[in-house]
Amino acid sequence: MTQPISVVTGGGGPQLGWGICLALAEHGNHVVVADADPEAASRATSLLREMGFSATPSTLDVTDLSSVQEAIKQIETRLGRIDSLVNSAGIGLDKPIQLVTSLDFDRLMHVNVRGAMWCASAVSRVMAAQGGGSIVNIGTVHALGTATGYGLYSASKSALVSLSRALAVELGDDRIRCNVVHPGALRREQDLDPESGDPEVRERHAAFAQVRQVIHSPIRPVDVGNAVAFLASDAARMITGTELTVDAGTSALLHDLRPATKHQPR
Ligand SMILES: NC(=O)c1ccc[n+]([C@@H]2O[C@H](COP(=O)([O-])OP(=O)(O)OC[C@H]3O[C@@H](n4cnc5c(N)ncnc54)[C@H](O)[C@@H]3O)[C@@H](O)[C@H]2O)c1
């Protein structure tokens, strides 16, 4: 069997981008690291190759339709097919809604929503011609419930969820699936490292994991990557139009007003 080809936008990102590329490679995919930053794409590609995986760099600006179309055409010409697309390129914003500017609004919507749409549109033509494929869009727990300052980010990712459902419905006849993965609060490897990490950041993260997660260990980018790799694969061939949350239980947990003692079974 030929190796599946997976395109990861924002794949040059050191956090989730890397975690997704690594998990896809570990699950047997040839990874196309597609990023607006050519150096970041090359760096991640070289790292994957040094680890014995196969990867190709690609430069694209997801907000620019012609840049996306050109990059996808080059990938198709070079690699022959595209089995999965992961829309991970995204930007955040921590600003109360009353202070949000037109520029903030356009930047977030353009990268987080329009970017995913242009990429899905271009890649789905390749997938339809080859008989199917899988699109995984990276959301966030902020699409499920949010906090002060994250309103616009939350709205952009909720729009991405609606877009994903629409893509699942419109592309089903072409055997193209589309799903969303919602990462929770991720921990970067450098923050977890007891030697180099900032102890204050580590303590804050540990306190969050203790109080706001059901599973109290840190969520690593590759944990999200493994969920993405599953949805990208044929093992998920009947799964489309859904959302998969990788948040160690944060979104399932309500505040408990009882004293913080463990429930004792009778
Ligand atoms: N980091 C987290 O804790 C977290 C949690 C939940 C969801 N997410 C989501 O995961 C995704 C990745 O987040 P991250 O924190 O790893 O990001 P990051 O900033 O580390 O990396 C994002 C990458 O996207 C690339 N990029 C930005 N704009 C682009 C464009 N127009 N075209 C192509 N590439 C572009 C950047 O060059 C960068 O390499 C985002 O969609 C984000 O909303 C992140």
The ligand as a Gaussian input file, in Angstrom:
#p B3LYP/6-31G(d) Opt

LIG

0 1
 N       -1.619000      26.370000      21.657000
 C       -2.744000      26.060000      22.273000
 O       -2.807000      25.928000      23.522000
 C       -4.005000      25.830000      21.454000
 C       -5.164000      25.408000      22.118000
 C       -6.318000      25.206000      21.378000
 C       -6.316000      25.400000      19.998000
 N       -5.181000      25.832000      19.366000
 C       -5.240000      26.019000      17.913000
 O       -4.216000      25.241000      17.346000
 C       -3.701000      25.856000      16.178000
 C       -2.183000      26.021000      16.295000
 O       -1.921000      26.779000      17.456000
 P       -0.440000      26.996000      18.023000
 O       -0.588000      27.628000      19.334000
 O        0.352000      25.753000      17.897000
 O        0.060000      28.110000      17.001000
 P        1.512000      28.668000      16.664000
 O        1.386000      30.153000      16.664000
 O        2.583000      28.044000      17.480000
 O        1.693000      28.186000      15.160000
 C        0.830000      28.587000      14.162000
 C        1.538000      28.388000      12.819000
 O        0.609000      28.836000      11.827000
 C        1.343000      29.575000      10.881000
 N        0.458000      30.552000      10.247000
 C       -0.094000      31.664000      10.809000
 N       -0.805000      32.337000       9.886000
 C       -0.709000      31.619000       8.724000
 C       -1.197000      31.819000       7.420000
 N       -1.926000      32.894000       7.105000
 N       -0.910000      30.896000       6.477000
 C       -0.162000      29.809000       6.780000
 N        0.359000      29.592000       8.000000
 C        0.088000      30.484000       8.955000
 C        2.447000      30.274000      11.645000
 O        3.524000      30.636000      10.803000
 C        2.814000      29.190000      12.669000
 O        3.866000      28.372000      12.197000
 C       -4.464000      27.169000      16.032000
 O       -5.515000      26.978000      15.127000
 C       -4.973000      27.435000      17.438000
 O       -6.142000      28.199000      17.425000
 C       -4.026000      26.040000      20.066000

